[in-house]
Amino acid sequence: MSGHILVLAAGALPEGGVPPWLLNGPSMVLGCDGGWRHAEGLGLELTLILGDLDSVGEAPSDVDCVALPDQQASDLAKVLLWCASHHPNHPVHVIGLEGGRLDHTLAAPAALIEAKSDAVMHVSGGDLRRIPTGGMHTVPAEPGMIIGLHPYGEVQVIHLAGVTWALEDVVLTTGTQGVHNVAKGAEVHIHLASGDLVVSRSRDHLA
């Protein structure tokens, strides 16, 4: 199987539309519980519907549903874990994360941490991704793009480069210290020693 996996969560799609390349031939389209309803409007063919299935409703009869009943995690976290377990070498992208219940909206980035997922979450104007520890990690960027570092707890940053305010051997904690940095070129380089970090790229907000 080649290509990316596209996960349809049950919230609103990004304002201004879904990035067209995400809709161009995904290898799998997964409905995260009620998120399957986005598929028809996007011209996508569902592969599976996954989750605790409590808000699936009348799902298409020709699409299999996979129950992920663990109530200690959100449906999104469980779907990301399923992707990592069943298709570990395929990039995962998530849409449908906005609006709806406030607790679901706030918990979405935490699902990346909980599942230790390399998925990219696409929201209005930008995206979110988890930075793994150990080794240098490259985040695509463009000059002037606003880059935000969002630590969950204590995070030890060995190296941050490619931005206006570089970092060397610093500890970030939950708060606002890492917001509103600015990419200087086509790549941002981050090396973490420990901790859980989510990076935001604000494509629609350039310095």
N, C-alpha and C positions, 0 to 999 in steps of 0.2 A: 504494500500500500504506500503510495506517495501522496504528497500534498498535505495540507493542514487539516486539523479537526476544528470544526466550528461548533461552539456550544451556544445554544439559544436559551438564555435565562428569561424569566417571566416578567421582568420589568420593561420599562420603555426603551426603545431603540435610541441611539444617539441623535441629538438634534442635528439637522443638516444631512442626515442619512448615514448609512453604513458605508465605510470605505469600500469602493467597488472591488478592489482586489480580494477582499475577504469573501466575496460572493462568487469569485471566479474559480469554479471547480474544486471546492473542498473535497477531501477524500471521504470525510464523514460529517454528517450534520446531526448533532445530538440535541434533542429537546430536554432541557432541564425542567422536569415536571411540566407545569403549564406553559413553559416557554416554547413548546412545540408549535403553538398557534402562530408564531412569527413566520414559520417556514413558507406557507403559501404566499403571503404578501411579498416575500423576498424572492420568490421564484425558486425555492430550494426544495429538494427531495429529502425527507427525513430518513435517517438510518435507524435510529433508536430513540426511545423516550426513557429517561432514567430519573430516579428520585424515589421519594417515599410514596409518590403517586396519589397524594391526597388532593391535588388540585388539577389533575390531568383532564377531568371531564370526559367528553366523548372524543377520545383519540381516534385517529384513522385506524380502521380495522386491519389494514395491511402493514402496519408498523408495529414491531415488537416493543413491549414495555418491559424494562428491567427494574425490578424493585430493589431499592437500596434503603432498607428500613431503619438504619441506625438513627435514632432520634437525638443523639448527642452531638450531631454535626448538621450543618445546613445542607440542603440538597445540592447547592453549588459546590461546597467543599467535597461532598461525596462523589459528585460527577468528576471533579478534578482528580480525585484519588483514583477513580475508575480509569480515567484516561492514562494516568501514570502507570497503573498496573497492567493494563491491557495493550497500550500503544505507547511505550515509554520513549520511543525515538521520533515521535511526530509532534510538530509544533501545535499548540492549542491556542485558540483565540475565542474570547467570550464577548458576546453582545447581549443587550437586553437587561442592563444593570441599573437603570435609572427609574425614578418615580416609584410608585408603589409604597410598600411599608418602609418606614424610616429605619427600623432595625435591620431589615435586609440590605438596604442601601449602605448603611454604615459597616455592616459585617462583610460586605463583598471583598474588600482588599484583605481582610483577615483570613478569608478562605484560602488565599494564595499561601499565607504563612502556615495555616493549619495543614494544608495538603502538601506543603513543600513543593509547590507547583511552579513550573516554568511558563505557565500560560500568560498571555497578554490580555488584559481586560480593556476593552474599548468603550470609552464614554464620550460624552459631548466635548469636543475640542481637544481630546488627547487620549492617553492610555496609561495604564498602570502595570507594573511587573515587579516580581520579587527578585532580589539580587541574592544568589547563593553565596555561601562562604567558601573560602579557599580558592586561590587563583584569581587572575584578573578577569573581569567581566566587562564586555563592551556593549554599550547601549547606543543604537543608531540615533543620530540627532541632525540638526542643521543649525547654522549660525543664528544666534538670537533666540533659539528655542528655550523656553522656561523649563528648568529641570528642578524637581522637588525631591528631597530625601525625607522619607517618613519612617522613622524607626519605631518598632514595636518593642518597648523595653530598651535595654542597653545594647548598643551596637558599636563594635570597635572597627573603625575605618582605617585601614592601613594606607590607602592611597585613593584619591579622587582627582582625576585630571580631565582636561578637555572642557573645563568650565571656567568662568571668570574667577570664582573663589575656590581654588583648589584646597585639598585637605591632605595632611600627612599625619598618621598616627594620632588620631583623635577618637574620643568616645562621644557618641551621640546618645541621647536618651529621648524618650517620648516627649514631643514638644514641637516647637516651630523653628528651631535653629536651622534646619536643613531646607527650608522653603525658599523659593525665588532665587535659585542660582541660574546661570545663563550659559548655554552651550556656546563654545567658541568655534566649533567646526562640525564635521560630519560624524564624530564619535565622542562619546563620554566613557571614560575608563574608571571602573570602580573595583577595588579589592577589599573585601571584608575578611577580618579574622574571625569574628563571631557576631552573633545576633541576628535579628530578623528585620530586614529593611525592604520597604516598597519604594520604588522610584516612579514618579509621575513625569510624563512629557506633555507639556501644554502646546500642542501644535498650533492652536488658534491664537496663542498669546506670545508674541515675540517681543523681546526687549528693544 
